[in-house]
Amino acid sequence: MRNKMTFILMTFSLVSYGQTKNIQPDKSVDFGKMIEHFEEYAGHSKEATALPSIHKNKEYRIEISDIPVFFDIKEIVLKNPFDDKFPVSFSVVYQNRLISLFEQGMFVCHTIPSMERDLEFEKEINTEKFEYHWAVDGKLIGRAENRYCFLNPENKWTEYDRFIPLKNRLKLFEDSSYIAFRDCHGEWGGTVYFYSKSTGKIFFTEATCANSIRKTDEYLVLSHLGHMMGHSVLKSIGLPDNLSQTDMDKINTMHNGQALGYTDKSTEPKTIFGWWEILAFSSFSYQGKTVYMVNWRDRTFLAEIENNVIKIINPLFNNNLYTHNPITATYDDTVLMNLDFWRTGREREISCIIIKDGQLIKLDWNKMHRR
């Protein structure tokens, strides 16, 4: 049965400081190792499997998709030119470059998808030192204390006079109406905030802990928490203005020992799914599909979710790639997942994944994040 689970063209390669080594020359999407792992796991728990079904419970079913998705998969170790520490804020995509900021206030830039250092661009923009950075309103923004600057079309830093509600927070999502961000207090809950660009008001609801927002006719907020058994929740929000409202000075506060998000009394959020013992780290759109990065039984893979059926479309690295509070953002035709890992870099980005033009590139700062 396992031999029947090999599909369309896919290559895996390992790249270290520009050196590429093919590690799967047969160029096929092979689910064999993943199936073997799940069968062994099921055997220990005396749980029967019948491919393509992998697992079934009262909440969801997991199976191997008969329409897997091709990716040219690579891993690259990025050499930090400053020290062995991780970026101070999550990397962003700007002008088809990955822009990362380090403690010295200096930017490191890599072109996408070659991931080569763009030293000339670094020289142009490293004329100011910043403590944090984002991509907001299509601009590269840097913050030094309470001063905000953006990179103008001549690649010169210019004062940015619009209000940014982030300070030292990660941007979770942005469209023409809102800037969304989050806080996370672990088992005590988390909150997702929507800052209205037109009114300056801030709306919020519970999300423990938000990692992705996709905009369709609604705002689809995906959250996960790995505490104890772990759980994942997908909520839809038709209009963030209908959520409860708060002020800047109350952001990231607790109420009766729980995150502020639990005090949202609106009926606007609707739960699409809420599952235990499975972690959905990310969601994004790709080739007309909604794709999720899922962690289950010590394996992380890509999947589609249809009517509570989780269909594995790509086994990724056939390992337990783990992250605690990631963020996924889409920049035109490029998807960027920023990944942290508490024991390695605390809340800092220790690696990221870029998806563009059929390529899926995992980037690690200084050491391989192969958990």
C-alpha positions in Angstrom: 0.0 0.0 0.0 2.8 2.4 0.9 4.2 2.3 -2.7 0.9 3.6 -4.0 1.3 6.9 -2.0 4.0 8.4 -4.3 2.8 11.3 -6.4 3.9 14.1 -8.8 7.4 15.7 -9.0 9.0 17.1 -5.9 12.7 17.6 -5.0 14.3 18.0 -1.6 17.7 19.6 -1.2 19.9 20.8 1.6 21.7 24.1 1.2 24.4 25.4 3.6 26.0 28.7 3.0 25.3 28.4 -0.8 26.3 24.7 -1.1 23.4 22.6 -2.5 23.2 18.8 -2.0 20.4 16.7 -3.4 19.0 14.3 -0.8 16.1 12.8 -2.7 17.1 12.4 -6.4 14.0 10.4 -7.4 12.0 13.7 -7.7 8.7 12.4 -6.3 6.3 13.3 -3.6 6.8 10.4 -1.3 4.5 9.9 1.7 6.2 6.6 2.6 8.2 7.8 5.5 5.3 9.8 7.0 2.9 6.8 6.6 5.4 4.5 8.2 5.7 6.9 11.2 2.0 7.2 11.6 1.5 3.4 11.3 4.2 2.8 14.0 2.5 5.4 16.2 -0.9 3.8 15.6 0.5 0.4 16.4 1.7 1.5 19.8 -1.7 2.8 20.6 -3.4 -0.2 19.0 -5.2 2.1 16.6 -6.1 0.6 13.2 -5.3 2.5 10.0 -6.6 1.9 6.5 -5.0 4.1 3.9 -5.6 6.7 2.7 -7.2 7.2 6.1 -4.6 7.9 8.8 -6.8 8.7 11.8 -10.4 9.4 12.8 -12.0 10.7 15.9 -15.3 12.5 16.8 -13.9 15.9 15.7 -11.9 15.3 12.5 -10.4 12.8 10.2 -6.8 12.8 8.8 -6.0 11.2 5.4 -3.5 11.3 2.6 -4.7 13.5 -0.2 -5.0 12.0 -3.7 -4.1 15.5 -5.1 -0.8 16.3 -3.4 0.9 19.7 -4.1 4.3 20.0 -5.6 7.0 22.2 -4.0 10.7 22.4 -4.8 11.9 22.2 -1.2 15.2 23.5 0.1 16.8 24.2 3.4 19.3 27.0 3.8 21.4 28.1 6.8 21.8 31.9 6.7 25.1 33.2 8.1 24.5 35.9 10.6 27.2 38.5 9.9 27.1 40.1 13.3 26.9 37.4 16.0 25.2 34.1 16.9 22.0 35.8 18.0 18.6 35.9 16.3 16.8 38.9 14.7 15.3 41.4 17.1 12.0 41.5 15.1 10.4 39.1 12.7 11.8 39.4 9.1 9.6 40.9 6.4 9.5 40.9 2.6 10.2 44.2 0.9 11.0 44.7 -2.8 11.5 41.0 -3.3 14.0 40.8 -0.5 14.0 39.2 3.0 14.8 42.1 5.4 16.0 41.1 8.8 17.1 43.4 11.7 19.7 42.6 14.4 20.6 44.0 17.8 23.2 46.4 16.4 20.3 48.1 14.6 21.6 46.8 11.3 19.7 45.2 8.5 20.6 42.1 6.7 19.0 41.6 3.2 18.7 38.5 1.1 17.2 38.4 -2.4 14.3 36.0 -3.0 14.4 33.2 -4.1 18.2 33.0 -4.5 18.7 34.0 -0.9 22.0 35.7 -1.7 23.1 38.6 0.4 22.3 42.0 -1.2 25.3 43.9 0.2 24.7 47.0 -2.0 21.1 47.4 -0.7 22.3 46.8 2.9 24.8 49.6 2.5 22.0 51.9 1.2 19.6 51.3 4.1 22.0 50.9 7.0 22.3 54.6 7.4 20.0 54.6 10.5 19.9 52.2 13.4 16.5 50.9 14.5 15.2 48.8 17.4 12.2 47.2 15.5 10.9 47.0 11.9 7.8 46.0 10.0 6.3 46.2 6.5 3.3 48.5 6.9 1.2 50.1 4.1 3.7 48.6 1.5 6.6 50.5 3.2 9.6 49.3 5.2 9.2 51.0 8.6 11.8 51.2 11.3 11.4 52.4 14.9 14.0 53.9 17.2 12.5 54.7 20.6 9.3 56.7 19.7 10.6 57.8 16.3 9.3 56.1 13.2 10.9 56.2 9.7 10.0 54.7 6.3 12.3 53.9 3.4 11.3 56.3 0.6 11.6 55.5 -3.2 15.2 56.8 -3.2 16.0 54.4 -0.4 16.4 57.2 2.1 14.9 57.1 5.6 12.1 59.6 6.1 10.0 60.5 9.1 6.7 58.5 9.1 3.9 60.6 10.4 1.1 58.1 10.5 0.2 56.4 13.7 1.4 52.8 14.1 -0.3 50.8 16.9 2.5 48.3 17.1 5.6 49.8 19.0 7.3 46.5 19.9 4.6 44.1 18.6 4.5 41.9 15.6 2.1 42.8 12.8 -0.2 39.9 12.2 -2.2 41.2 9.2 -3.0 44.3 7.2 -5.5 45.4 4.6 -6.9 48.8 3.5 -9.1 48.9 6.6 -7.2 47.4 9.5 -3.8 46.6 11.0 -4.1 43.4 13.1 -1.8 42.3 15.9 -2.0 39.9 18.9 -0.8 39.1 22.4 -0.4 35.6 23.9 -0.5 34.6 27.5 -0.3 30.9 27.0 -2.8 28.9 28.9 -4.3 32.2 30.2 -5.4 33.0 26.7 -4.6 35.5 24.0 -6.2 38.4 22.1 -6.3 39.5 18.5 -6.7 43.3 17.9 -7.9 45.1 14.8 -6.8 48.8 14.6 -9.1 50.7 12.3 -7.1 52.9 10.0 -10.0 55.2 9.3 -11.2 55.8 12.9 -8.2 55.0 15.1 -10.4 52.7 17.2 -9.1 49.3 18.4 -11.4 46.2 18.4 -10.6 42.9 19.9 -11.6 39.3 20.6 -10.2 36.1 22.1 -7.7 34.2 20.0 -5.3 31.8 21.8 -2.9 32.4 20.1 -3.5 33.9 16.7 -0.9 32.9 14.0 -2.6 33.8 10.7 -5.5 35.9 9.3 -6.9 35.4 5.8 -9.3 37.8 4.2 -12.2 36.4 2.2 -15.7 37.8 2.6 -14.8 37.6 6.3 -11.6 37.7 8.4 -10.5 34.1 9.2 -8.4 34.0 12.3 -6.4 30.9 13.0 -5.0 30.2 16.5 -3.2 27.5 18.2 -1.7 26.7 21.6 0.6 23.8 22.3 0.0 23.7 26.1 -0.9 20.2 27.4 -2.8 18.3 24.6 -2.7 21.3 22.3 -5.6 22.8 20.4 -6.3 24.8 17.2 -9.2 27.1 16.5 -10.4 28.8 13.4 -12.8 31.7 13.8 -14.6 33.9 11.2 -15.2 37.6 11.9 -17.5 39.4 9.5 -16.8 43.0 10.6 -14.1 43.7 13.2 -15.9 47.0 14.1 -18.6 44.8 15.7 -16.2 43.4 18.2 -15.6 44.9 21.7 -13.5 48.0 21.8 -10.5 48.9 23.9 -7.8 51.5 24.2 -4.0 51.4 23.6 -3.2 51.5 27.3 -5.3 48.3 27.9 -3.6 46.2 25.2 -1.8 43.1 26.6 -3.5 43.4 30.0 -5.2 40.7 32.0 -8.7 40.6 33.4 -9.5 38.3 36.4 -6.4 36.3 35.6 -7.2 35.8 31.9 -6.3 37.6 28.7 -8.3 40.7 27.7 -9.7 38.8 24.7 -12.1 36.8 26.9 -13.9 40.0 27.9 -15.2 40.5 24.3 -19.0 40.3 24.8 -19.9 40.6 21.1 -21.4 37.8 19.1 -19.4 38.6 16.0 -16.8 35.8 16.0 -18.1 32.4 14.8 -16.1 29.2 15.4 -15.5 27.2 12.3 -13.5 24.5 14.1 -11.9 24.0 17.5 -9.9 20.8 17.8 -7.7 19.2 20.5 -4.5 17.2 20.1 -3.6 18.9 16.8 -1.8 22.2 16.1 -2.4 24.3 13.0 0.6 26.6 12.9 -0.3 28.6 9.7 -2.8 29.1 7.0 -2.3 30.8 3.6 -3.6 30.7 0.0 -1.7 28.9 -2.7 -2.8 28.1 -6.2 -6.4 28.7 -5.3 -6.2 26.4 -2.3 -6.3 27.2 1.4 -3.3 25.5 2.9 -2.5 24.8 6.5 0.8 23.9 8.2 -0.2 21.2 10.7 1.6 19.5 13.5 0.3 16.1 14.7 1.9 13.1 16.3 5.4 14.5 16.0 5.2 15.3 12.3 4.6 18.7 10.6 3.0 18.7 7.1 0.9 20.8 4.8 -2.8 20.0 4.4 -6.1 21.2 3.1 -9.1 21.1 5.5 -12.6 20.3 4.0 -15.6 19.5 6.2 -13.5 18.4 9.1 -11.3 16.2 6.9 -7.6 17.1 7.1 -6.0 16.0 3.8 -2.2 15.9 3.8 -0.9 17.4 0.6 2.8 17.5 1.3 5.0 15.8 4.0 7.4 18.7 4.1 10.6 17.5 5.9 9.2 14.3 7.4 10.1 15.6 10.9 8.6 17.4 13.9 9.2 21.0 12.8 7.8 22.8 15.8 7.2 26.5 16.6 5.4 28.2 19.5 4.1 31.6 18.3 4.6 31.9 14.5 3.1 34.4 12.1 2.3 34.0 8.5 2.0 36.9 6.1 1.5 37.2 2.3 3.3 39.8 0.3 1.9 39.8 -3.2 3.0 36.4 -4.6 5.3 35.5 -1.7 4.2 33.7 1.5 6.4 34.2 4.6 6.1 32.1 7.8 8.2 33.5 10.7 9.0 30.7 13.2 10.1 30.9 16.8 11.1 28.2 19.3 11.0 29.1 23.0 14.0 27.0 24.2 16.3 28.3 21.4 15.5 31.9 20.8 12.6 32.7 23.2 10.2 35.0 21.2 12.7 35.7 18.4 12.6 34.4 14.9 15.0 31.4 14.7 13.9 30.4 11.2 11.4 31.2 8.5 9.8 29.6 5.5 9.3 31.4 2.1 6.9 30.1 -0.5 7.2 31.6 -4.0 6.8 30.3 -7.6 6.6 26.6 -6.6 9.6 26.8 -4.2 9.4 26.3 -0.5 12.6 27.5 1.2 13.2 27.0 4.9 15.8 29.4 6.3 17.6 29.0 9.6 19.8 31.5 11.4 23.1 29.8 12.3 21.8 26.4 13.2 19.3 24.0 11.7 15.8 24.1 13.3 15.1 20.4 12.6 12.8 19.6 15.6 
